[in-house]
Amino acid sequence: MDSFKQAKSSIQDENTLKGLDLVYNQITKAFEELGVTKIKALGEQFDPNYHNAVLTGNDPDKADNEIISEYQEGFIMKNDRVIRHSVVQINKLG
């Protein structure tokens, strides 16, 4: 999934992008059928059970411990088993 997102950001040919979107959608559908979903991160409160904080920021307009950036998506199984934690930046006030 990470490689597809990286490829999409660097490819400019419309037909190639359409092809990548088709494959990306098929992978997403297969994940859903297996019960794998993306962990919510951006704008959520940091939870060490689901998120791995690698940086902190200081935005007075955001809540303390709110996730302000997501660097890598995390995934979870339907039974709440984490496959991969989301790699995030959290807001720290004071």
Phi and psi restraints in degrees (range 20) as a CNS / XPLOR table:
assign (resid 1 and name C) (resid 2 and name N)
       (resid 2 and name CA) (resid 2 and name C) 1.0 -61.9 20.0 2
assign (resid 2 and name N) (resid 2 and name CA)
       (resid 2 and name C) (resid 3 and name N) 1.0 -41.6 20.0 2
assign (resid 2 and name C) (resid 3 and name N)
       (resid 3 and name CA) (resid 3 and name C) 1.0 -64.6 20.0 2
assign (resid 3 and name N) (resid 3 and name CA)
       (resid 3 and name C) (resid 4 and name N) 1.0 -37.6 20.0 2
assign (resid 3 and name C) (resid 4 and name N)
       (resid 4 and name CA) (resid 4 and name C) 1.0 -64.4 20.0 2
assign (resid 4 and name N) (resid 4 and name CA)
       (resid 4 and name C) (resid 5 and name N) 1.0 -43.1 20.0 2
assign (resid 4 and name C) (resid 5 and name N)
       (resid 5 and name CA) (resid 5 and name C) 1.0 -64.2 20.0 2
assign (resid 5 and name N) (resid 5 and name CA)
       (resid 5 and name C) (resid 6 and name N) 1.0 -40.0 20.0 2
assign (resid 5 and name C) (resid 6 and name N)
       (resid 6 and name CA) (resid 6 and name C) 1.0 -65.6 20.0 2
assign (resid 6 and name N) (resid 6 and name CA)
       (resid 6 and name C) (resid 7 and name N) 1.0 -43.1 20.0 2
assign (resid 6 and name C) (resid 7 and name N)
       (resid 7 and name CA) (resid 7 and name C) 1.0 -63.0 20.0 2
assign (resid 7 and name N) (resid 7 and name CA)
       (resid 7 and name C) (resid 8 and name N) 1.0 -42.4 20.0 2
assign (resid 7 and name C) (resid 8 and name N)
       (resid 8 and name CA) (resid 8 and name C) 1.0 -60.6 20.0 2
assign (resid 8 and name N) (resid 8 and name CA)
       (resid 8 and name C) (resid 9 and name N) 1.0 -33.1 20.0 2
assign (resid 8 and name C) (resid 9 and name N)
       (resid 9 and name CA) (resid 9 and name C) 1.0 -76.9 20.0 2
assign (resid 9 and name N) (resid 9 and name CA)
       (resid 9 and name C) (resid 10 and name N) 1.0 -16.8 20.0 2
assign (resid 9 and name C) (resid 10 and name N)
       (resid 10 and name CA) (resid 10 and name C) 1.0 -109.2 20.0 2
assign (resid 10 and name N) (resid 10 and name CA)
       (resid 10 and name C) (resid 11 and name N) 1.0 -8.2 20.0 2
assign (resid 10 and name C) (resid 11 and name N)
       (resid 11 and name CA) (resid 11 and name C) 1.0 -98.5 20.0 2
assign (resid 11 and name N) (resid 11 and name CA)
       (resid 11 and name C) (resid 12 and name N) 1.0 135.1 20.0 2
assign (resid 11 and name C) (resid 12 and name N)
       (resid 12 and name CA) (resid 12 and name C) 1.0 -110.0 20.0 2
assign (resid 12 and name N) (resid 12 and name CA)
       (resid 12 and name C) (resid 13 and name N) 1.0 -17.0 20.0 2
assign (resid 12 and name C) (resid 13 and name N)
       (resid 13 and name CA) (resid 13 and name C) 1.0 -70.4 20.0 2
assign (resid 13 and name N) (resid 13 and name CA)
       (resid 13 and name C) (resid 14 and name N) 1.0 122.7 20.0 2
assign (resid 13 and name C) (resid 14 and name N)
       (resid 14 and name CA) (resid 14 and name C) 1.0 -59.6 20.0 2
assign (resid 14 and name N) (resid 14 and name CA)
       (resid 14 and name C) (resid 15 and name N) 1.0 -42.8 20.0 2
assign (resid 14 and name C) (resid 15 and name N)
       (resid 15 and name CA) (resid 15 and name C) 1.0 -65.9 20.0 2
assign (resid 15 and name N) (resid 15 and name CA)
       (resid 15 and name C) (resid 16 and name N) 1.0 -39.5 20.0 2
assign (resid 15 and name C) (resid 16 and name N)
       (resid 16 and name CA) (resid 16 and name C) 1.0 -65.5 20.0 2
assign (resid 16 and name N) (resid 16 and name CA)
       (resid 16 and name C) (resid 17 and name N) 1.0 -41.4 20.0 2
assign (resid 16 and name C) (resid 17 and name N)
       (resid 17 and name CA) (resid 17 and name C) 1.0 -62.7 20.0 2
assign (resid 17 and name N) (resid 17 and name CA)
       (resid 17 and name C) (resid 18 and name N) 1.0 -40.0 20.0 2
assign (resid 17 and name C) (resid 18 and name N)
       (resid 18 and name CA) (resid 18 and name C) 1.0 -62.0 20.0 2
assign (resid 18 and name N) (resid 18 and name CA)
       (resid 18 and name C) (resid 19 and name N) 1.0 -42.0 20.0 2
assign (resid 18 and name C) (resid 19 and name N)
       (resid 19 and name CA) (resid 19 and name C) 1.0 -63.1 20.0 2
assign (resid 19 and name N) (resid 19 and name CA)
       (resid 19 and name C) (resid 20 and name N) 1.0 -43.2 20.0 2
assign (resid 19 and name C) (resid 20 and name N)
       (resid 20 and name CA) (resid 20 and name C) 1.0 -62.1 20.0 2
assign (resid 20 and name N) (resid 20 and name CA)
       (resid 20 and name C) (resid 21 and name N) 1.0 -40.9 20.0 2
assign (resid 20 and name C) (resid 21 and name N)
       (resid 21 and name CA) (resid 21 and name C) 1.0 -61.0 20.0 2
assign (resid 21 and name N) (resid 21 and name CA)
       (resid 21 and name C) (resid 22 and name N) 1.0 -41.2 20.0 2
assign (resid 21 and name C) (resid 22 and name N)
       (resid 22 and name CA) (resid 22 and name C) 1.0 -61.7 20.0 2
assign (resid 22 and name N) (resid 22 and name CA)
       (resid 22 and name C) (resid 23 and name N) 1.0 -47.5 20.0 2
assign (resid 22 and name C) (resid 23 and name N)
       (resid 23 and name CA) (resid 23 and name C) 1.0 -66.1 20.0 2
assign (resid 23 and name N) (resid 23 and name CA)
       (resid 23 and name C) (resid 24 and name N) 1.0 -41.8 20.0 2
assign (resid 23 and name C) (resid 24 and name N)
       (resid 24 and name CA) (resid 24 and name C) 1.0 -58.8 20.0 2
assign (resid 24 and name N) (resid 24 and name CA)
       (resid 24 and name C) (resid 25 and name N) 1.0 -44.0 20.0 2
assign (resid 24 and name C) (resid 25 and name N)
       (resid 25 and name CA) (resid 25 and name C) 1.0 -65.2 20.0 2
assign (resid 25 and name N) (resid 25 and name CA)
       (resid 25 and name C) (resid 26 and name N) 1.0 -36.2 20.0 2
assign (resid 25 and name C) (resid 26 and name N)
       (resid 26 and name CA) (resid 26 and name C) 1.0 -66.7 20.0 2
assign (resid 26 and name N) (resid 26 and name CA)
       (resid 26 and name C) (resid 27 and name N) 1.0 -41.0 20.0 2
assign (resid 26 and name C) (resid 27 and name N)
       (resid 27 and name CA) (resid 27 and name C) 1.0 -64.8 20.0 2
assign (resid 27 and name N) (resid 27 and name CA)
       (resid 27 and name C) (resid 28 and name N) 1.0 -43.5 20.0 2
assign (resid 27 and name C) (resid 28 and name N)
       (resid 28 and name CA) (resid 28 and name C) 1.0 -59.8 20.0 2
assign (resid 28 and name N) (resid 28 and name CA)
       (resid 28 and name C) (resid 29 and name N) 1.0 -42.5 20.0 2
assign (resid 28 and name C) (resid 29 and name N)
       (resid 29 and name CA) (resid 29 and name C) 1.0 -64.4 20.0 2
assign (resid 29 and name N) (resid 29 and name CA)
       (resid 29 and name C) (resid 30 and name N) 1.0 -40.8 20.0 2
assign (resid 29 and name C) (resid 30 and name N)
       (resid 30 and name CA) (resid 30 and name C) 1.0 -63.8 20.0 2
assign (resid 30 and name N) (resid 30 and name CA)
       (resid 30 and name C) (resid 31 and name N) 1.0 -41.1 20.0 2
assign (resid 30 and name C) (resid 31 and name N)
       (resid 31 and name CA) (resid 31 and name C) 1.0 -58.8 20.0 2
assign (resid 31 and name N) (resid 31 and name CA)
       (resid 31 and name C) (resid 32 and name N) 1.0 -46.9 20.0 2
assign (resid 31 and name C) (resid 32 and name N)
       (resid 32 and name CA) (resid 32 and name C) 1.0 -59.7 20.0 2
assign (resid 32 and name N) (resid 32 and name CA)
       (resid 32 and name C) (resid 33 and name N) 1.0 -41.3 20.0 2
assign (resid 32 and name C) (resid 33 and name N)
       (resid 33 and name CA) (resid 33 and name C) 1.0 -65.2 20.0 2
assign (resid 33 and name N) (resid 33 and name CA)
       (resid 33 and name C) (resid 34 and name N) 1.0 -29.0 20.0 2
assign (resid 33 and name C) (resid 34 and name N)
       (resid 34 and name CA) (resid 34 and name C) 1.0 -85.2 20.0 2
assign (resid 34 and name N) (resid 34 and name CA)
       (resid 34 and name C) (resid 35 and name N) 1.0 -4.7 20.0 2
assign (resid 34 and name C) (resid 35 and name N)
       (resid 35 and name CA) (resid 35 and name C) 1.0 84.1 20.0 2
assign (resid 35 and name N) (resid 35 and name CA)
       (resid 35 and name C) (resid 36 and name N) 1.0 20.5 20.0 2
assign (resid 35 and name C) (resid 36 and name N)
       (resid 36 and name CA) (resid 36 and name C) 1.0 -97.9 20.0 2
assign (resid 36 and name N) (resid 36 and name CA)
       (resid 36 and name C) (resid 37 and name N) 1.0 127.1 20.0 2
assign (resid 36 and name C) (resid 37 and name N)
       (resid 37 and name CA) (resid 37 and name C) 1.0 -130.0 20.0 2
assign (resid 37 and name N) (resid 37 and name CA)
       (resid 37 and name C) (resid 38 and name N) 1.0 159.3 20.0 2
assign (resid 37 and name C) (resid 38 and name N)
       (resid 38 and name CA) (resid 38 and name C) 1.0 -75.1 20.0 2
assign (resid 38 and name N) (resid 38 and name CA)
       (resid 38 and name C) (resid 39 and name N) 1.0 140.2 20.0 2
assign (resid 38 and name C) (resid 39 and name N)
       (resid 39 and name CA) (resid 39 and name C) 1.0 -77.5 20.0 2
assign (resid 39 and name N) (resid 39 and name CA)
       (resid 39 and name C) (resid 40 and name N) 1.0 131.0 20.0 2
assign (resid 39 and name C) (resid 40 and name N)
       (resid 40 and name CA) (resid 40 and name C) 1.0 -68.8 20.0 2
assign (resid 40 and name N) (resid 40 and name CA)
       (resid 40 and name C) (resid 41 and name N) 1.0 135.1 20.0 2
assign (resid 40 and name C) (resid 41 and name N)
       (resid 41 and name CA) (resid 41 and name C) 1.0 -134.6 20.0 2
assign (resid 41 and name N) (resid 41 and name CA)
       (resid 41 and name C) (resid 42 and name N) 1.0 -68.4 20.0 2
assign (resid 41 and name C) (resid 42 and name N)
       (resid 42 and name CA) (resid 42 and name C) 1.0 -55.6 20.0 2
assign (resid 42 and name N) (resid 42 and name CA)
       (resid 42 and name C) (resid 43 and name N) 1.0 122.9 20.0 2
assign (resid 42 and name C) (resid 43 and name N)
       (resid 43 and name CA) (resid 43 and name C) 1.0 86.6 20.0 2
assign (resid 43 and name N) (resid 43 and name CA)
       (resid 43 and name C) (resid 44 and name N) 1.0 -7.5 20.0 2
assign (resid 43 and name C) (resid 44 and name N)
       (resid 44 and name CA) (resid 44 and name C) 1.0 -88.0 20.0 2
assign (resid 44 and name N) (resid 44 and name CA)
       (resid 44 and name C) (resid 45 and name N) 1.0 165.2 20.0 2
assign (resid 44 and name C) (resid 45 and name N)
       (resid 45 and name CA) (resid 45 and name C) 1.0 -79.0 20.0 2
assign (resid 45 and name N) (resid 45 and name CA)
       (resid 45 and name C) (resid 46 and name N) 1.0 138.9 20.0 2
assign (resid 45 and name C) (resid 46 and name N)
       (resid 46 and name CA) (resid 46 and name C) 1.0 -59.9 20.0 2
assign (resid 46 and name N) (resid 46 and name CA)
       (resid 46 and name C) (resid 47 and name N) 1.0 131.9 20.0 2
assign (resid 46 and name C) (resid 47 and name N)
       (resid 47 and name CA) (resid 47 and name C) 1.0 -134.0 20.0 2
assign (resid 47 and name N) (resid 47 and name CA)
       (resid 47 and name C) (resid 48 and name N) 1.0 111.7 20.0 2
assign (resid 47 and name C) (resid 48 and name N)
       (resid 48 and name CA) (resid 48 and name C) 1.0 -61.6 20.0 2
assign (resid 48 and name N) (resid 48 and name CA)
       (resid 48 and name C) (resid 49 and name N) 1.0 -14.5 20.0 2
assign (resid 48 and name C) (resid 49 and name N)
       (resid 49 and name CA) (resid 49 and name C) 1.0 -72.2 20.0 2
assign (resid 49 and name N) (resid 49 and name CA)
       (resid 49 and name C) (resid 50 and name N) 1.0 -22.4 20.0 2
assign (resid 49 and name C) (resid 50 and name N)
       (resid 50 and name CA) (resid 50 and name C) 1.0 -124.9 20.0 2
assign (resid 50 and name N) (resid 50 and name CA)
       (resid 50 and name C) (resid 51 and name N) 1.0 -19.7 20.0 2
assign (resid 50 and name C) (resid 51 and name N)
       (resid 51 and name CA) (resid 51 and name C) 1.0 -123.7 20.0 2
assign (resid 51 and name N) (resid 51 and name CA)
       (resid 51 and name C) (resid 52 and name N) 1.0 147.4 20.0 2
assign (resid 51 and name C) (resid 52 and name N)
       (resid 52 and name CA) (resid 52 and name C) 1.0 -117.4 20.0 2
assign (resid 52 and name N) (resid 52 and name CA)
       (resid 52 and name C) (resid 53 and name N) 1.0 107.1 20.0 2
assign (resid 52 and name C) (resid 53 and name N)
       (resid 53 and name CA) (resid 53 and name C) 1.0 -83.0 20.0 2
assign (resid 53 and name N) (resid 53 and name CA)
       (resid 53 and name C) (resid 54 and name N) 1.0 124.4 20.0 2
assign (resid 53 and name C) (resid 54 and name N)
       (resid 54 and name CA) (resid 54 and name C) 1.0 -113.1 20.0 2
assign (resid 54 and name N) (resid 54 and name CA)
       (resid 54 and name C) (resid 55 and name N) 1.0 -15.6 20.0 2
assign (resid 54 and name C) (resid 55 and name N)
       (resid 55 and name CA) (resid 55 and name C) 1.0 -143.8 20.0 2
assign (resid 55 and name N) (resid 55 and name CA)
       (resid 55 and name C) (resid 56 and name N) 1.0 158.1 20.0 2
assign (resid 55 and name C) (resid 56 and name N)
       (resid 56 and name CA) (resid 56 and name C) 1.0 -123.1 20.0 2
assign (resid 56 and name N) (resid 56 and name CA)
       (resid 56 and name C) (resid 57 and name N) 1.0 155.2 20.0 2
assign (resid 56 and name C) (resid 57 and name N)
       (resid 57 and name CA) (resid 57 and name C) 1.0 -130.7 20.0 2
assign (resid 57 and name N) (resid 57 and name CA)
       (resid 57 and name C) (resid 58 and name N) 1.0 178.7 20.0 2
assign (resid 57 and name C) (resid 58 and name N)
       (resid 58 and name CA) (resid 58 and name C) 1.0 -141.0 20.0 2
assign (resid 58 and name N) (resid 58 and name CA)
       (resid 58 and name C) (resid 59 and name N) 1.0 91.5 20.0 2
assign (resid 58 and name C) (resid 59 and name N)
       (resid 59 and name CA) (resid 59 and name C) 1.0 -116.1 20.0 2
assign (resid 59 and name N) (resid 59 and name CA)
       (resid 59 and name C) (resid 60 and name N) 1.0 109.4 20.0 2
assign (resid 59 and name C) (resid 60 and name N)
       (resid 60 and name CA) (resid 60 and name C) 1.0 -64.2 20.0 2
assign (resid 60 and name N) (resid 60 and name CA)
       (resid 60 and name C) (resid 61 and name N) 1.0 -15.1 20.0 2
assign (resid 60 and name C) (resid 61 and name N)
       (resid 61 and name CA) (resid 61 and name C) 1.0 -86.7 20.0 2
assign (resid 61 and name N) (resid 61 and name CA)
       (resid 61 and name C) (resid 62 and name N) 1.0 -5.6 20.0 2
assign (resid 61 and name C) (resid 62 and name N)
       (resid 62 and name CA) (resid 62 and name C) 1.0 -112.7 20.0 2
assign (resid 62 and name N) (resid 62 and name CA)
       (resid 62 and name C) (resid 63 and name N) 1.0 156.4 20.0 2
assign (resid 62 and name C) (resid 63 and name N)
       (resid 63 and name CA) (resid 63 and name C) 1.0 -73.6 20.0 2
assign (resid 63 and name N) (resid 63 and name CA)
       (resid 63 and name C) (resid 64 and name N) 1.0 155.0 20.0 2
assign (resid 63 and name C) (resid 64 and name N)
       (resid 64 and name CA) (resid 64 and name C) 1.0 -63.0 20.0 2
assign (resid 64 and name N) (resid 64 and name CA)
       (resid 64 and name C) (resid 65 and name N) 1.0 136.8 20.0 2
assign (resid 64 and name C) (resid 65 and name N)
       (resid 65 and name CA) (resid 65 and name C) 1.0 69.4 20.0 2
assign (resid 65 and name N) (resid 65 and name CA)
       (resid 65 and name C) (resid 66 and name N) 1.0 12.3 20.0 2
assign (resid 65 and name C) (resid 66 and name N)
       (resid 66 and name CA) (resid 66 and name C) 1.0 -77.8 20.0 2
assign (resid 66 and name N) (resid 66 and name CA)
       (resid 66 and name C) (resid 67 and name N) 1.0 140.5 20.0 2
assign (resid 66 and name C) (resid 67 and name N)
       (resid 67 and name CA) (resid 67 and name C) 1.0 -78.3 20.0 2
assign (resid 67 and name N) (resid 67 and name CA)
       (resid 67 and name C) (resid 68 and name N) 1.0 122.9 20.0 2
assign (resid 67 and name C) (resid 68 and name N)
       (resid 68 and name CA) (resid 68 and name C) 1.0 -109.3 20.0 2
assign (resid 68 and name N) (resid 68 and name CA)
       (resid 68 and name C) (resid 69 and name N) 1.0 -14.5 20.0 2
assign (resid 68 and name C) (resid 69 and name N)
       (resid 69 and name CA) (resid 69 and name C) 1.0 -150.1 20.0 2
assign (resid 69 and name N) (resid 69 and name CA)
       (resid 69 and name C) (resid 70 and name N) 1.0 146.5 20.0 2
assign (resid 69 and name C) (resid 70 and name N)
       (resid 70 and name CA) (resid 70 and name C) 1.0 -121.4 20.0 2
assign (resid 70 and name N) (resid 70 and name CA)
       (resid 70 and name C) (resid 71 and name N) 1.0 122.3 20.0 2
assign (resid 70 and name C) (resid 71 and name N)
       (resid 71 and name CA) (resid 71 and name C) 1.0 -96.5 20.0 2
assign (resid 71 and name N) (resid 71 and name CA)
       (resid 71 and name C) (resid 72 and name N) 1.0 -28.4 20.0 2
assign (resid 71 and name C) (resid 72 and name N)
       (resid 72 and name CA) (resid 72 and name C) 1.0 -147.9 20.0 2
assign (resid 72 and name N) (resid 72 and name CA)
       (resid 72 and name C) (resid 73 and name N) 1.0 130.4 20.0 2
assign (resid 72 and name C) (resid 73 and name N)
       (resid 73 and name CA) (resid 73 and name C) 1.0 -66.8 20.0 2
assign (resid 73 and name N) (resid 73 and name CA)
       (resid 73 and name C) (resid 74 and name N) 1.0 146.4 20.0 2
assign (resid 73 and name C) (resid 74 and name N)
       (resid 74 and name CA) (resid 74 and name C) 1.0 -109.6 20.0 2
assign (resid 74 and name N) (resid 74 and name CA)
       (resid 74 and name C) (resid 75 and name N) 1.0 158.2 20.0 2
assign (resid 74 and name C) (resid 75 and name N)
       (resid 75 and name CA) (resid 75 and name C) 1.0 -134.5 20.0 2
assign (resid 75 and name N) (resid 75 and name CA)
       (resid 75 and name C) (resid 76 and name N) 1.0 148.3 20.0 2
assign (resid 75 and name C) (resid 76 and name N)
       (resid 76 and name CA) (resid 76 and name C) 1.0 -135.2 20.0 2
assign (resid 76 and name N) (resid 76 and name CA)
       (resid 76 and name C) (resid 77 and name N) 1.0 146.9 20.0 2
assign (resid 76 and name C) (resid 77 and name N)
       (resid 77 and name CA) (resid 77 and name C) 1.0 -85.2 20.0 2
assign (resid 77 and name N) (resid 77 and name CA)
       (resid 77 and name C) (resid 78 and name N) 1.0 163.8 20.0 2
assign (resid 77 and name C) (resid 78 and name N)
       (resid 78 and name CA) (resid 78 and name C) 1.0 -61.7 20.0 2
assign (resid 78 and name N) (resid 78 and name CA)
       (resid 78 and name C) (resid 79 and name N) 1.0 -20.0 20.0 2
assign (resid 78 and name C) (resid 79 and name N)
       (resid 79 and name CA) (resid 79 and name C) 1.0 -92.2 20.0 2
assign (resid 79 and name N) (resid 79 and name CA)
       (resid 79 and name C) (resid 80 and name N) 1.0 20.5 20.0 2
assign (resid 79 and name C) (resid 80 and name N)
       (resid 80 and name CA) (resid 80 and name C) 1.0 68.1 20.0 2
assign (resid 80 and name N) (resid 80 and name CA)
       (resid 80 and name C) (resid 81 and name N) 1.0 18.5 20.0 2
assign (resid 80 and name C) (resid 81 and name N)
       (resid 81 and name CA) (resid 81 and name C) 1.0 -84.2 20.0 2
assign (resid 81 and name N) (resid 81 and name CA)
       (resid 81 and name C) (resid 82 and name N) 1.0 121.9 20.0 2
assign (resid 81 and name C) (resid 82 and name N)
       (resid 82 and name CA) (resid 82 and name C) 1.0 -77.1 20.0 2
assign (resid 82 and name N) (resid 82 and name CA)
       (resid 82 and name C) (resid 83 and name N) 1.0 126.0 20.0 2
assign (resid 82 and name C) (resid 83 and name N)
       (resid 83 and name CA) (resid 83 and name C) 1.0 -86.3 20.0 2
assign (resid 83 and name N) (resid 83 and name CA)
       (resid 83 and name C) (resid 84 and name N) 1.0 -44.5 20.0 2
assign (resid 83 and name C) (resid 84 and name N)
       (resid 84 and name CA) (resid 84 and name C) 1.0 -151.3 20.0 2
assign (resid 84 and name N) (resid 84 and name CA)
       (resid 84 and name C) (resid 85 and name N) 1.0 131.2 20.0 2
assign (resid 84 and name C) (resid 85 and name N)
       (resid 85 and name CA) (resid 85 and name C) 1.0 -69.6 20.0 2
assign (resid 85 and name N) (resid 85 and name CA)
       (resid 85 and name C) (resid 86 and name N) 1.0 148.8 20.0 2
assign (resid 85 and name C) (resid 86 and name N)
       (resid 86 and name CA) (resid 86 and name C) 1.0 -72.3 20.0 2
assign (resid 86 and name N) (resid 86 and name CA)
       (resid 86 and name C) (resid 87 and name N) 1.0 136.3 20.0 2
assign (resid 86 and name C) (resid 87 and name N)
       (resid 87 and name CA) (resid 87 and name C) 1.0 -97.5 20.0 2
assign (resid 87 and name N) (resid 87 and name CA)
       (resid 87 and name C) (resid 88 and name N) 1.0 119.8 20.0 2
assign (resid 87 and name C) (resid 88 and name N)
       (resid 88 and name CA) (resid 88 and name C) 1.0 -137.3 20.0 2
assign (resid 88 and name N) (resid 88 and name CA)
       (resid 88 and name C) (resid 89 and name N) 1.0 167.4 20.0 2
assign (resid 88 and name C) (resid 89 and name N)
       (resid 89 and name CA) (resid 89 and name C) 1.0 -112.7 20.0 2
assign (resid 89 and name N) (resid 89 and name CA)
       (resid 89 and name C) (resid 90 and name N) 1.0 134.0 20.0 2
assign (resid 89 and name C) (resid 90 and name N)
       (resid 90 and name CA) (resid 90 and name C) 1.0 -115.3 20.0 2
assign (resid 90 and name N) (resid 90 and name CA)
       (resid 90 and name C) (resid 91 and name N) 1.0 156.5 20.0 2
assign (resid 90 and name C) (resid 91 and name N)
       (resid 91 and name CA) (resid 91 and name C) 1.0 -87.1 20.0 2
assign (resid 91 and name N) (resid 91 and name CA)
       (resid 91 and name C) (resid 92 and name N) 1.0 134.0 20.0 2
assign (resid 91 and name C) (resid 92 and name N)
       (resid 92 and name CA) (resid 92 and name C) 1.0 -125.8 20.0 2
assign (resid 92 and name N) (resid 92 and name CA)
       (resid 92 and name C) (resid 93 and name N) 1.0 121.5 20.0 2
assign (resid 92 and name C) (resid 93 and name N)
       (resid 93 and name CA) (resid 93 and name C) 1.0 -105.4 20.0 2
assign (resid 93 and name N) (resid 93 and name CA)
       (resid 93 and name C) (resid 94 and name N) 1.0 110.7 20.0 2
